[in-house]
Amino acid sequence: MVDAEPNYANTSFMLVAAILVFIMIPGLGYFYSGMTSSKSALSLVFLSMLSLAVVPLQWFIWGYSLALSPTGGPFMGNLHHAFLMGVNNDPHPNAPTVPSTVYAIYQCMFSVITPALALGATAERVRLRPALVYLFVWSTLVYDPIAYWTWAPNGFLNKAGVLDYAGGAPVEIASGFAALAYAMVLGRRWGLGEIDYKPHNYFNIMLGTALLWFGWFGFNGGGAGATARAGQAVISTHLAAAAGGLSWLLLQYRHERKLSSFGFCCGAVGGMVAITPACGFVSSWAAVVIGIVTGVVSHLCVEIKDKYWFDDALDVFAVHGVGGLIGTLLTGAFADKHIAALDGTTVIAGGWINGHWKQMLIQLWACGVGAAWSFVVTYLILVIMDRIPYLKLRMDPEQEKLGSDVAEMGEYGYEYINGSGSNHGSTFPASDDSSQYSNGAQKGHPVVRHDDTNIHVNLGRNYDDIAFPMHAITRVEVPTPRTVEIADRE
């Protein structure tokens, strides 16, 4: 155990950073919810919130000890700190000026967001109850080992000299390749190729991006304490996000001649993904280069997604998996020993710019090991779960048509309309007002009427009619007293 007095400035800084990382988790939910159809939007936010509940309990039981035990072997931590035993005022070797309680909660936020990242690939078709089991098991068998190899004092990648400041392999590569495995096991979305799945709420995407961007300053900056190195990490994070967002935006403009908020947000997130392993090692100009390269490459991966044999619904692999690989590799090229020394204690040989040519091979090894472990173990976890009663991973086709918000939660993300607006139909919840309405609608019973050109649906008192062009409608049904189904013309 390291014998050092806590530094109150560093302690306060890391606590604030942990709170900033917390903000990223609902931010991720909003980001994902805007990218999917409205009938699955609520469930994407809910999955992120579930990770906030499930993973901290796993972290308390054994996650912290397995991932960061200072006395474990080269492959996995031990259970000496299970149930956070011995986590108190004494510091962890990775943060010698901060109480281990503070370091534990800071690292806990990393473990929470990582499995939630992968779930974006499952949008529109994943069942929520098995996802609860997945969050716990995946954190134990995938995140904890990779985090241990990378950051724990005795981890074999750490011993080999890998440079990963804030989670290129444990967070980004692990979540990206887990998303790839989850998408392959689930299969393609119902109607993909016939139905044009598009983002339903660009405001949510931009709100989620803003929360992620804000929280990423704590995610990347918190590990260095209150030092100049933390300042450089935050600067690099911001520059990479800006460069990634603009490079993606301009590439998309080249095709569409429109400035896409969606493209900008995806590029900004991709830039922050790539700078995550590098932010505490590289100078500002290198952060810009990393952001541009990631924005371009990730955008190209999304452009060719129709050629994939898997259906990554929200491009998690292209942004996090590919972005994590790029950032981890380019850290080997641009790592500067003078930047690392800004905290007053860290000494590294640097990367290619310091003449340390071997570093790229170490980074490549970390990429390969992290990607392979995450993909293979995640795939095995999901295949086994899918064969266990009550843990079937995918919704039935009829549930997919209805949407996971209603099918899995029995709740609507929006009061008036719950549907993607695509050609497979839309479902409209009826009013729950208790009185008789002047327009004829009673409690729970919508009114459907038509004129020569439109079909009108009224959901109750104080609601305006929703009009649908007659020529575009093939069927109107009231399957339950609480819903009206409108089938669009194919």
KOLVEX-386058 format. One record per residue (C-alpha): x, y, z. Coordinates in Angstrom, 2 decimals, decimal comma. Last residue first. Layout:
<recs>
<rec east="X" north="Y" up="Z"/>
...
</recs>
This chain:
<recs>
<rec east="-46,82" north="0,67" up="-48,96"/>
<rec east="-49,85" north="2,73" up="-47,85"/>
<rec east="-49,62" north="3,67" up="-44,19"/>
<rec east="-51,47" north="1,65" up="-41,56"/>
<rec east="-53,03" north="3,74" up="-38,78"/>
<rec east="-53,53" north="1,94" up="-35,49"/>
<rec east="-55,69" north="3,53" up="-32,79"/>
<rec east="-55,08" north="2,72" up="-29,16"/>
<rec east="-56,68" north="2,75" up="-25,71"/>
<rec east="-59,93" north="0,87" up="-26,26"/>
<rec east="-57,90" north="-1,89" up="-27,88"/>
<rec east="-57,37" north="-2,96" up="-31,51"/>
<rec east="-58,96" north="0,26" up="-32,89"/>
<rec east="-58,18" north="-0,12" up="-36,58"/>
<rec east="-57,65" north="2,16" up="-39,59"/>
<rec east="-56,34" north="0,63" up="-42,80"/>
<rec east="-54,90" north="1,64" up="-46,18"/>
<rec east="-53,91" north="5,26" up="-45,58"/>
<rec east="-51,84" north="7,44" up="-47,94"/>
<rec east="-54,70" north="8,57" up="-50,21"/>
<rec east="-56,77" north="9,70" up="-47,22"/>
<rec east="-54,12" north="12,15" up="-46,03"/>
<rec east="-53,70" north="11,82" up="-42,23"/>
<rec east="-54,94" north="14,48" up="-39,81"/>
<rec east="-54,28" north="14,56" up="-36,06"/>
<rec east="-57,15" north="16,43" up="-34,43"/>
<rec east="-56,24" north="18,82" up="-31,64"/>
<rec east="-56,26" north="17,64" up="-28,04"/>
<rec east="-57,96" north="19,67" up="-25,31"/>
<rec east="-60,43" north="16,83" up="-24,63"/>
<rec east="-59,67" north="13,52" up="-26,22"/>
<rec east="-57,40" north="11,63" up="-28,56"/>
<rec east="-58,82" north="12,85" up="-31,86"/>
<rec east="-57,91" north="11,06" up="-35,08"/>
<rec east="-58,82" north="12,58" up="-38,45"/>
<rec east="-58,71" north="10,80" up="-41,82"/>
<rec east="-58,27" north="13,25" up="-44,68"/>
<rec east="-59,47" north="14,16" up="-48,19"/>
<rec east="-63,25" north="13,72" up="-48,48"/>
<rec east="-63,87" north="13,79" up="-44,74"/>
<rec east="-62,95" north="11,32" up="-42,05"/>
<rec east="-63,62" north="10,37" up="-38,45"/>
<rec east="-61,76" north="8,48" up="-35,71"/>
<rec east="-62,52" north="9,22" up="-32,05"/>
<rec east="-60,26" north="7,93" up="-29,30"/>
<rec east="-61,70" north="5,91" up="-26,41"/>
<rec east="-59,76" north="5,88" up="-23,11"/>
<rec east="-62,33" north="8,05" up="-21,34"/>
<rec east="-64,95" north="9,16" up="-23,83"/>
<rec east="-64,50" north="10,96" up="-27,14"/>
<rec east="-67,64" north="12,47" up="-28,68"/>
<rec east="-66,31" north="15,91" up="-29,60"/>
<rec east="-67,84" north="17,48" up="-26,48"/>
<rec east="-65,82" north="15,12" up="-24,32"/>
<rec east="-67,23" north="12,96" up="-21,55"/>
<rec east="-64,93" north="13,12" up="-18,51"/>
<rec east="-62,16" north="10,89" up="-17,17"/>
<rec east="-59,20" north="12,02" up="-19,24"/>
<rec east="-56,90" north="9,12" up="-20,16"/>
<rec east="-56,52" north="10,13" up="-23,79"/>
<rec east="-55,77" north="7,45" up="-26,33"/>
<rec east="-52,27" north="6,36" up="-27,27"/>
<rec east="-51,45" north="6,49" up="-31,00"/>
<rec east="-49,74" north="3,64" up="-32,81"/>
<rec east="-47,99" north="4,04" up="-36,15"/>
<rec east="-47,74" north="1,76" up="-39,17"/>
<rec east="-45,26" north="-0,36" up="-41,11"/>
<rec east="-44,52" north="2,37" up="-43,63"/>
<rec east="-42,43" north="4,46" up="-41,25"/>
<rec east="-43,73" north="7,17" up="-39,00"/>
<rec east="-41,58" north="5,78" up="-36,21"/>
<rec east="-44,40" north="5,46" up="-33,75"/>
<rec east="-45,64" north="6,59" up="-30,36"/>
<rec east="-47,64" north="9,76" up="-30,84"/>
<rec east="-49,45" north="11,90" up="-28,31"/>
<rec east="-47,82" north="11,59" up="-24,92"/>
<rec east="-44,31" north="10,70" up="-26,03"/>
<rec east="-41,91" north="8,07" up="-24,71"/>
<rec east="-44,84" north="5,74" up="-24,14"/>
<rec east="-44,94" north="3,11" up="-21,42"/>
<rec east="-45,72" north="-0,59" up="-21,20"/>
<rec east="-42,02" north="-1,20" up="-20,61"/>
<rec east="-41,06" north="-4,08" up="-22,91"/>
<rec east="-43,72" north="-4,01" up="-25,63"/>
<rec east="-44,65" north="-0,34" up="-25,21"/>
<rec east="-41,19" north="1,21" up="-25,21"/>
<rec east="-39,73" north="-1,70" up="-27,19"/>
<rec east="-41,72" north="-0,89" up="-30,29"/>
<rec east="-45,02" north="-2,24" up="-31,65"/>
<rec east="-43,38" north="-3,62" up="-34,77"/>
<rec east="-40,63" north="-5,14" up="-32,64"/>
<rec east="-43,23" north="-6,72" up="-30,39"/>
<rec east="-44,89" north="-8,33" up="-33,41"/>
<rec east="-41,53" north="-9,67" up="-34,56"/>
<rec east="-40,75" north="-11,22" up="-31,13"/>
<rec east="-38,22" north="-9,39" up="-29,00"/>
<rec east="-34,60" north="-10,49" up="-28,92"/>
<rec east="-32,31" north="-11,65" up="-26,12"/>
<rec east="-34,10" north="-14,70" up="-24,79"/>
<rec east="-33,24" north="-14,75" up="-21,09"/>
<rec east="-36,51" north="-16,25" up="-19,79"/>
<rec east="-35,26" north="-19,79" up="-20,41"/>
<rec east="-31,49" north="-19,95" up="-21,10"/>
<rec east="-30,42" north="-20,42" up="-24,70"/>
<rec east="-30,07" north="-16,71" up="-25,43"/>
<rec east="-27,87" north="-16,33" up="-22,36"/>
<rec east="-25,34" north="-18,84" up="-23,71"/>
<rec east="-25,14" north="-17,10" up="-27,10"/>
<rec east="-24,87" north="-13,72" up="-25,39"/>
<rec east="-22,02" north="-14,65" up="-23,05"/>
<rec east="-20,15" north="-16,43" up="-25,86"/>
<rec east="-20,36" north="-13,38" up="-28,14"/>
<rec east="-19,26" north="-11,08" up="-25,34"/>
<rec east="-16,27" north="-13,32" up="-24,59"/>
<rec east="-15,18" north="-13,44" up="-28,23"/>
<rec east="-15,69" north="-9,75" up="-29,03"/>
<rec east="-14,25" north="-8,29" up="-25,83"/>
<rec east="-11,25" north="-10,60" up="-25,73"/>
<rec east="-10,39" north="-10,07" up="-29,39"/>
<rec east="-10,71" north="-6,29" up="-29,26"/>
<rec east="-8,69" north="-5,91" up="-26,06"/>
<rec east="-5,90" north="-8,26" up="-27,17"/>
<rec east="-5,62" north="-6,74" up="-30,63"/>
<rec east="-5,68" north="-3,13" up="-29,48"/>
<rec east="-3,21" north="-3,78" up="-26,65"/>
<rec east="-0,82" north="-5,50" up="-29,07"/>
<rec east="-1,07" north="-2,56" up="-31,47"/>
<rec east="-0,23" north="-0,17" up="-28,65"/>
<rec east="2,84" north="-2,22" up="-27,72"/>
<rec east="3,91" north="-2,31" up="-31,39"/>
<rec east="3,46" north="1,46" up="-31,63"/>
<rec east="5,65" north="1,99" up="-28,58"/>
<rec east="8,65" north="0,21" up="-30,11"/>
<rec east="9,59" north="3,25" up="-32,19"/>
<rec east="10,54" north="5,41" up="-29,21"/>
<rec east="12,12" north="8,28" up="-31,18"/>
<rec east="10,38" north="10,96" up="-29,14"/>
<rec east="7,91" north="11,72" up="-31,95"/>
<rec east="7,44" north="7,97" up="-32,33"/>
<rec east="6,09" north="7,56" up="-28,84"/>
<rec east="7,16" north="8,59" up="-25,37"/>
<rec east="9,76" north="7,01" up="-23,10"/>
<rec east="7,55" north="7,65" up="-20,10"/>
<rec east="8,01" north="9,41" up="-16,73"/>
<rec east="5,00" north="10,56" up="-14,73"/>
<rec east="5,60" north="12,52" up="-11,51"/>
<rec east="5,34" north="16,29" up="-12,01"/>
<rec east="1,89" north="16,24" up="-13,58"/>
<rec east="3,29" north="17,92" up="-16,70"/>
<rec east="5,62" north="14,95" up="-17,22"/>
<rec east="3,18" north="13,23" up="-19,58"/>
<rec east="3,31" north="16,26" up="-21,89"/>
<rec east="7,12" north="16,20" up="-21,95"/>
<rec east="7,19" north="12,46" up="-22,70"/>
<rec east="5,20" north="13,07" up="-25,87"/>
<rec east="2,82" north="10,41" up="-27,20"/>
<rec east="2,17" north="11,12" up="-30,90"/>
<rec east="2,87" north="7,81" up="-32,66"/>
<rec east="1,95" north="5,30" up="-29,96"/>
<rec east="-1,07" north="7,42" up="-29,08"/>
<rec east="-2,00" north="7,07" up="-32,74"/>
<rec east="-2,64" north="3,36" up="-32,18"/>
<rec east="-4,90" north="3,85" up="-29,15"/>
<rec east="-6,82" north="6,66" up="-30,82"/>
<rec east="-7,40" north="4,77" up="-34,06"/>
<rec east="-8,49" north="1,57" up="-32,30"/>
<rec east="-10,85" north="3,47" up="-30,00"/>
<rec east="-12,38" north="5,31" up="-32,94"/>
<rec east="-12,94" north="2,04" up="-34,81"/>
<rec east="-14,69" north="0,42" up="-31,85"/>
<rec east="-16,36" north="3,56" up="-30,54"/>
<rec east="-17,62" north="5,31" up="-33,68"/>
<rec east="-17,88" north="2,56" up="-36,28"/>
<rec east="-18,77" north="-0,11" up="-33,70"/>
<rec east="-21,47" north="2,01" up="-32,09"/>
<rec east="-23,09" north="2,81" up="-35,42"/>
<rec east="-26,60" north="3,24" up="-33,96"/>
<rec east="-28,32" north="0,11" up="-35,31"/>
<rec east="-25,26" north="-2,07" up="-35,76"/>
<rec east="-26,91" north="-4,53" up="-38,14"/>
<rec east="-24,50" north="-7,27" up="-39,17"/>
<rec east="-23,33" north="-8,59" up="-42,55"/>
<rec east="-22,00" north="-5,12" up="-43,31"/>
<rec east="-22,39" north="-3,78" up="-46,86"/>
<rec east="-25,09" north="-1,33" up="-45,80"/>
<rec east="-22,58" north="0,07" up="-43,31"/>
<rec east="-20,43" north="1,51" up="-46,11"/>
<rec east="-21,11" north="5,14" up="-45,24"/>
<rec east="-20,80" north="4,43" up="-41,51"/>
<rec east="-17,26" north="3,14" up="-41,95"/>
<rec east="-16,41" north="6,17" up="-44,10"/>
<rec east="-17,62" north="8,46" up="-41,34"/>
<rec east="-15,49" north="6,59" up="-38,81"/>
<rec east="-12,41" north="7,07" up="-41,00"/>
<rec east="-12,92" north="10,79" up="-41,64"/>
<rec east="-13,90" north="11,82" up="-38,11"/>
<rec east="-11,16" north="9,64" up="-36,65"/>
<rec east="-8,44" north="11,17" up="-38,80"/>
<rec east="-9,66" north="14,70" up="-38,04"/>
<rec east="-9,84" north="14,15" up="-34,28"/>
<rec east="-6,41" north="12,50" up="-34,12"/>
<rec east="-4,87" north="15,37" up="-36,10"/>
<rec east="-6,46" north="17,95" up="-33,80"/>
<rec east="-5,22" north="16,08" up="-30,72"/>
<rec east="-1,73" north="15,99" up="-32,24"/>
<rec east="-1,73" north="19,78" up="-32,51"/>
<rec east="-2,69" north="20,07" up="-28,84"/>
<rec east="0,10" north="17,91" up="-27,47"/>
<rec east="-0,23" north="14,22" up="-26,65"/>
<rec east="0,13" north="12,07" up="-23,52"/>
<rec east="-2,77" north="12,82" up="-21,19"/>
<rec east="-5,33" north="12,96" up="-24,02"/>
<rec east="-4,15" north="9,83" up="-25,84"/>
<rec east="-6,38" north="7,00" up="-24,62"/>
<rec east="-9,53" north="9,18" up="-24,72"/>
<rec east="-8,56" north="11,15" up="-27,84"/>
<rec east="-10,21" north="8,61" up="-30,12"/>
<rec east="-13,54" north="8,56" up="-28,30"/>
<rec east="-13,61" north="12,34" up="-28,05"/>
<rec east="-13,17" north="12,64" up="-31,81"/>
<rec east="-15,89" north="10,07" up="-32,42"/>
<rec east="-18,29" north="12,00" up="-30,19"/>
<rec east="-17,60" north="15,15" up="-32,19"/>
<rec east="-18,02" north="13,28" up="-35,47"/>
<rec east="-21,38" north="11,84" up="-34,45"/>
<rec east="-22,59" north="15,27" up="-33,31"/>
<rec east="-21,51" north="16,95" up="-36,55"/>
<rec east="-23,19" north="14,29" up="-38,66"/>
<rec east="-26,46" north="14,66" up="-36,76"/>
<rec east="-26,35" north="18,45" up="-37,00"/>
<rec east="-26,08" north="18,05" up="-40,76"/>
<rec east="-25,00" north="21,01" up="-42,88"/>
<rec east="-26,53" north="20,30" up="-46,28"/>
<rec east="-24,91" north="19,90" up="-49,68"/>
<rec east="-25,72" north="16,18" up="-49,47"/>
<rec east="-22,54" north="14,41" up="-50,55"/>
<rec east="-19,79" north="16,94" up="-49,79"/>
<rec east="-21,80" north="18,13" up="-46,80"/>
<rec east="-21,32" north="14,69" up="-45,23"/>
<rec east="-17,55" north="15,02" up="-45,52"/>
<rec east="-17,73" north="18,56" up="-44,16"/>
<rec east="-19,74" north="17,52" up="-41,09"/>
<rec east="-17,50" north="14,53" up="-40,36"/>
<rec east="-14,40" north="16,78" up="-40,45"/>
<rec east="-16,15" north="19,44" up="-38,37"/>
<rec east="-17,20" north="17,07" up="-35,60"/>
<rec east="-13,87" north="15,30" up="-35,41"/>
<rec east="-11,90" north="18,54" up="-35,27"/>
<rec east="-14,14" north="20,00" up="-32,56"/>
<rec east="-14,09" north="16,81" up="-30,50"/>
<rec east="-10,31" north="16,49" up="-30,88"/>
<rec east="-9,84" north="20,11" up="-29,79"/>
<rec east="-12,03" north="19,72" up="-26,72"/>
<rec east="-10,38" north="16,53" up="-25,55"/>
<rec east="-6,89" north="17,92" up="-26,16"/>
<rec east="-7,68" north="20,98" up="-24,05"/>
<rec east="-9,09" north="18,77" up="-21,27"/>
<rec east="-6,00" north="16,55" up="-21,27"/>
<rec east="-3,75" north="19,62" up="-21,29"/>
<rec east="-5,48" north="20,98" up="-18,21"/>
<rec east="-5,17" north="17,63" up="-16,48"/>
<rec east="-1,45" north="17,65" up="-17,27"/>
<rec east="-1,16" north="21,10" up="-15,73"/>
<rec east="-2,22" north="19,59" up="-12,42"/>
<rec east="-5,28" north="19,27" up="-10,16"/>
<rec east="-5,49" north="15,49" up="-10,38"/>
<rec east="-4,23" north="13,61" up="-13,41"/>
<rec east="-7,08" north="11,09" up="-13,62"/>
<rec east="-9,87" north="13,64" up="-13,77"/>
<rec east="-9,15" north="15,15" up="-17,18"/>
<rec east="-10,39" north="12,49" up="-19,54"/>
<rec east="-13,72" north="11,56" up="-17,96"/>
<rec east="-14,06" north="14,96" up="-16,31"/>
<rec east="-13,82" north="16,79" up="-19,63"/>
<rec east="-15,91" north="14,00" up="-21,14"/>
<rec east="-18,85" north="15,13" up="-19,01"/>
<rec east="-19,34" north="18,35" up="-20,96"/>
<rec east="-18,97" north="16,64" up="-24,34"/>
<rec east="-21,34" north="13,85" up="-23,31"/>
<rec east="-23,92" north="16,35" up="-22,05"/>
<rec east="-23,64" north="18,41" up="-25,24"/>
<rec east="-23,86" north="15,30" up="-27,41"/>
<rec east="-26,97" north="14,13" up="-25,58"/>
<rec east="-28,63" north="17,50" up="-26,08"/>
<rec east="-27,69" north="17,45" up="-29,76"/>
<rec east="-29,07" north="13,96" up="-30,27"/>
<rec east="-32,16" north="14,73" up="-28,23"/>
<rec east="-32,84" north="17,81" up="-30,37"/>
<rec east="-32,38" north="15,68" up="-33,48"/>
<rec east="-35,39" north="13,57" up="-32,56"/>
<rec east="-36,62" north="10,75" up="-34,82"/>
<rec east="-33,34" north="9,48" up="-36,18"/>
<rec east="-33,96" north="7,39" up="-39,30"/>
<rec east="-34,90" north="3,78" up="-40,00"/>
<rec east="-36,04" north="3,64" up="-43,62"/>
<rec east="-38,20" north="0,52" up="-43,67"/>
<rec east="-37,70" north="-1,82" up="-46,60"/>
<rec east="-33,98" north="-2,41" up="-46,14"/>
<rec east="-34,43" north="-3,30" up="-42,49"/>
<rec east="-37,94" north="-4,69" up="-42,07"/>
<rec east="-37,32" north="-6,19" up="-38,64"/>
<rec east="-33,87" north="-5,29" up="-37,41"/>
<rec east="-30,93" north="-7,49" up="-38,33"/>
<rec east="-29,57" north="-10,28" up="-36,16"/>
<rec east="-29,39" north="-10,43" up="-32,38"/>
<rec east="-26,13" north="-12,42" up="-32,21"/>
<rec east="-24,38" north="-10,24" up="-34,79"/>
<rec east="-25,51" north="-6,98" up="-33,19"/>
<rec east="-24,37" north="-8,14" up="-29,74"/>
<rec east="-20,94" north="-9,16" up="-31,09"/>
<rec east="-20,40" north="-5,82" up="-32,84"/>
<rec east="-21,58" north="-3,92" up="-29,78"/>
<rec east="-19,08" north="-5,88" up="-27,68"/>
<rec east="-16,43" north="-4,84" up="-30,21"/>
<rec east="-17,26" north="-1,18" up="-29,72"/>
<rec east="-17,65" north="-1,43" up="-25,94"/>
<rec east="-14,25" north="-3,08" up="-25,44"/>
<rec east="-12,49" north="-0,82" up="-27,93"/>
<rec east="-13,90" north="2,31" up="-26,26"/>
<rec east="-13,86" north="1,53" up="-22,55"/>
<rec east="-11,12" north="-0,91" up="-21,53"/>
<rec east="-8,98" north="-0,39" up="-24,69"/>
<rec east="-9,00" north="3,37" up="-25,20"/>
<rec east="-9,79" north="4,02" up="-21,55"/>
<rec east="-8,48" north="7,18" up="-19,94"/>
<rec east="-4,71" north="7,42" up="-20,33"/>
<rec east="-3,83" north="4,35" up="-22,31"/>
<rec east="-0,09" north="4,07" up="-22,93"/>
<rec east="0,99" north="0,42" up="-22,88"/>
<rec east="4,30" north="-0,19" up="-21,11"/>
<rec east="4,53" north="-3,99" up="-21,02"/>
<rec east="3,79" north="-3,93" up="-17,28"/>
<rec east="0,56" north="-2,06" up="-17,98"/>
<rec east="-0,35" north="-4,62" up="-20,62"/>
<rec east="0,39" north="-7,45" up="-18,17"/>
<rec east="-1,61" north="-5,99" up="-15,31"/>
<rec east="0,44" north="-5,84" up="-12,09"/>
<rec east="-0,08" north="-2,15" up="-11,25"/>
<rec east="-3,69" north="-2,24" up="-12,51"/>
<rec east="-4,37" north="0,06" up="-15,47"/>
<rec east="-4,38" north="-1,86" up="-18,76"/>
<rec east="-4,55" north="-5,53" up="-17,80"/>
<rec east="-7,00" north="-4,74" up="-14,99"/>
<rec east="-9,27" north="-2,64" up="-17,20"/>
<rec east="-9,33" north="-5,47" up="-19,74"/>
<rec east="-10,17" north="-8,03" up="-17,04"/>
<rec east="-12,88" north="-5,86" up="-15,40"/>
<rec east="-14,62" north="-4,84" up="-18,62"/>
<rec east="-15,05" north="-8,31" up="-20,11"/>
<rec east="-15,99" north="-11,00" up="-17,59"/>
<rec east="-17,34" north="-9,00" up="-14,66"/>
<rec east="-18,81" north="-6,03" up="-16,52"/>
<rec east="-20,30" north="-8,40" up="-19,08"/>
<rec east="-22,00" north="-10,48" up="-16,39"/>
<rec east="-23,64" north="-7,55" up="-14,61"/>
<rec east="-24,78" north="-5,62" up="-17,69"/>
<rec east="-25,86" north="-8,81" up="-19,48"/>
<rec east="-28,14" north="-9,81" up="-16,62"/>
<rec east="-29,98" north="-6,50" up="-16,82"/>
<rec east="-29,99" north="-6,75" up="-20,62"/>
<rec east="-31,92" north="-10,00" up="-20,28"/>
<rec east="-34,78" north="-7,94" up="-18,83"/>
<rec east="-34,67" north="-5,25" up="-21,52"/>
<rec east="-35,36" north="-7,23" up="-24,67"/>
<rec east="-33,44" north="-5,98" up="-27,72"/>
<rec east="-35,10" north="-5,22" up="-31,06"/>
<rec east="-35,31" north="-1,50" up="-31,91"/>
<rec east="-31,81" north="-0,62" up="-30,64"/>
<rec east="-29,22" north="-3,37" up="-30,14"/>
<rec east="-26,17" north="-1,46" up="-31,39"/>
<rec east="-26,81" north="1,24" up="-28,80"/>
<rec east="-26,31" north="-1,37" up="-26,10"/>
<rec east="-22,53" north="-1,22" up="-26,47"/>
<rec east="-22,26" north="2,20" up="-24,84"/>
<rec east="-24,22" north="1,02" up="-21,80"/>
<rec east="-21,54" north="-1,58" up="-21,12"/>
<rec east="-18,90" north="1,19" up="-20,84"/>
<rec east="-20,90" north="3,87" up="-18,99"/>
<rec east="-21,00" north="2,13" up="-15,63"/>
<rec east="-17,39" north="0,91" up="-15,51"/>
<rec east="-16,10" north="4,41" up="-16,13"/>
<rec east="-18,37" north="5,78" up="-13,38"/>
<rec east="-16,92" north="3,21" up="-10,99"/>
<rec east="-13,42" north="4,52" up="-11,68"/>
<rec east="-14,31" north="7,84" up="-10,07"/>
<rec east="-16,14" north="6,09" up="-7,22"/>
<rec east="-13,12" north="3,92" up="-6,45"/>
<rec east="-10,58" north="6,76" up="-6,72"/>
<rec east="-12,54" north="8,76" up="-4,16"/>
<rec east="-12,74" north="5,86" up="-1,73"/>
<rec east="-9,05" north="5,11" up="-2,36"/>
<rec east="-8,12" north="8,45" up="-0,84"/>
<rec east="-6,22" north="10,68" up="-3,33"/>
<rec east="-2,52" north="11,59" up="-3,43"/>
<rec east="-1,24" north="8,18" up="-4,55"/>
<rec east="-3,71" north="7,78" up="-7,44"/>
<rec east="-2,64" north="4,68" up="-9,37"/>
<rec east="-1,08" north="3,17" up="-6,23"/>
<rec east="-4,47" north="3,43" up="-4,46"/>
<rec east="-4,59" north="5,77" up="-1,49"/>
<rec east="-5,42" north="4,96" up="2,15"/>
<rec east="-8,43" north="6,93" up="3,42"/>
<rec east="-10,76" north="3,99" up="2,88"/>
<rec east="-11,16" north="1,01" up="0,60"/>
<rec east="-10,03" north="-1,85" up="2,82"/>
<rec east="-13,11" north="-3,90" up="2,03"/>
<rec east="-14,91" north="-2,45" up="-0,97"/>
<rec east="-17,38" north="-5,38" up="-1,05"/>
<rec east="-14,46" north="-7,34" up="-2,50"/>
<rec east="-11,14" north="-5,56" up="-1,89"/>
<rec east="-8,99" north="-8,66" up="-1,40"/>
<rec east="-10,94" north="-10,39" up="-4,16"/>
<rec east="-8,06" north="-10,83" up="-6,61"/>
<rec east="-7,28" north="-8,96" up="-9,80"/>
<rec east="-6,94" north="-10,67" up="-13,12"/>
<rec east="-4,31" north="-11,40" up="-15,79"/>
<rec east="-0,87" north="-10,38" up="-14,50"/>
<rec east="-1,55" north="-11,41" up="-10,89"/>
<rec east="-3,38" north="-9,43" up="-8,24"/>
<rec east="-1,93" north="-7,24" up="-5,48"/>
<rec east="-2,90" north="-3,71" up="-6,56"/>
<rec east="-6,54" north="-4,76" up="-7,17"/>
<rec east="-7,91" north="-2,53" up="-9,93"/>
<rec east="-10,35" north="-4,48" up="-12,07"/>
<rec east="-11,13" north="-7,54" up="-9,95"/>
<rec east="-11,24" north="-5,55" up="-6,70"/>
<rec east="-13,38" north="-2,77" up="-8,11"/>
<rec east="-15,75" north="-5,25" up="-9,75"/>
<rec east="-16,22" north="-7,49" up="-6,73"/>
<rec east="-19,40" north="-6,69" up="-4,82"/>
<rec east="-19,20" north="-2,89" up="-4,98"/>
<rec east="-18,46" north="-2,76" up="-8,71"/>
<rec east="-21,28" north="-5,25" up="-9,36"/>
<rec east="-23,58" north="-2,99" up="-7,37"/>
<rec east="-22,28" north="0,01" up="-9,32"/>
<rec east="-23,03" north="-1,91" up="-12,57"/>
<rec east="-26,71" north="-2,61" up="-11,94"/>
<rec east="-28,04" north="0,80" up="-10,92"/>
<rec east="-26,36" north="3,26" up="-13,28"/>
<rec east="-26,57" north="0,62" up="-16,01"/>
<rec east="-30,33" north="0,72" up="-15,56"/>
<rec east="-30,22" north="4,45" up="-16,29"/>
<rec east="-28,51" north="3,82" up="-19,61"/>
<rec east="-31,07" north="1,16" up="-20,46"/>
<rec east="-33,89" north="3,57" up="-19,59"/>
<rec east="-32,66" north="6,19" up="-22,05"/>
<rec east="-32,68" north="3,58" up="-24,81"/>
<rec east="-36,08" north="2,27" up="-23,65"/>
<rec east="-37,63" north="5,72" up="-23,99"/>
<rec east="-36,63" north="6,08" up="-27,63"/>
<rec east="-37,95" north="2,76" up="-28,91"/>
<rec east="-41,30" north="3,90" up="-30,39"/>
<rec east="-39,79" north="7,26" up="-31,36"/>
<rec east="-37,38" north="5,70" up="-33,81"/>
<rec east="-33,68" north="5,66" up="-32,97"/>
<rec east="-31,00" north="8,35" up="-33,11"/>
<rec east="-32,71" north="10,63" up="-30,61"/>
<rec east="-32,78" north="7,89" up="-28,01"/>
<rec east="-29,07" north="7,17" up="-28,46"/>
<rec east="-27,95" north="10,70" up="-27,65"/>
<rec east="-30,50" north="10,98" up="-24,85"/>
<rec east="-29,23" north="7,76" up="-23,26"/>
<rec east="-25,61" north="8,81" up="-23,69"/>
<rec east="-26,37" north="12,05" up="-21,89"/>
<rec east="-28,02" north="10,02" up="-19,13"/>
<rec east="-24,59" north="8,36" up="-18,70"/>
<rec east="-22,38" north="11,37" up="-19,45"/>
<rec east="-23,63" north="13,23" up="-16,38"/>
<rec east="-22,02" north="10,58" up="-14,16"/>
<rec east="-18,67" north="11,35" up="-15,82"/>
<rec east="-19,00" north="14,94" up="-14,62"/>
<rec east="-19,74" north="13,76" up="-11,08"/>
<rec east="-16,61" north="11,61" up="-11,12"/>
<rec east="-14,60" north="14,62" up="-12,34"/>
<rec east="-15,90" north="16,68" up="-9,40"/>
<rec east="-14,70" north="13,96" up="-7,04"/>
<rec east="-11,35" north="13,83" up="-8,83"/>
<rec east="-10,82" north="17,58" up="-8,46"/>
<rec east="-11,77" north="17,56" up="-4,79"/>
<rec east="-9,24" north="14,83" up="-4,06"/>
<rec east="-6,54" north="16,50" up="-6,12"/>
<rec east="-7,03" north="19,77" up="-4,22"/>
<rec east="-7,18" north="17,92" up="-0,90"/>
<rec east="-3,92" north="16,07" up="-1,42"/>
<rec east="-4,11" north="12,89" up="0,59"/>
<rec east="-1,01" north="12,04" up="2,64"/>
<rec east="1,08" north="9,23" up="1,26"/>
<rec east="1,94" north="5,63" up="2,15"/>
<rec east="1,24" north="3,47" up="-0,87"/>
<rec east="0,00" north="0,00" up="0,00"/>
</recs>
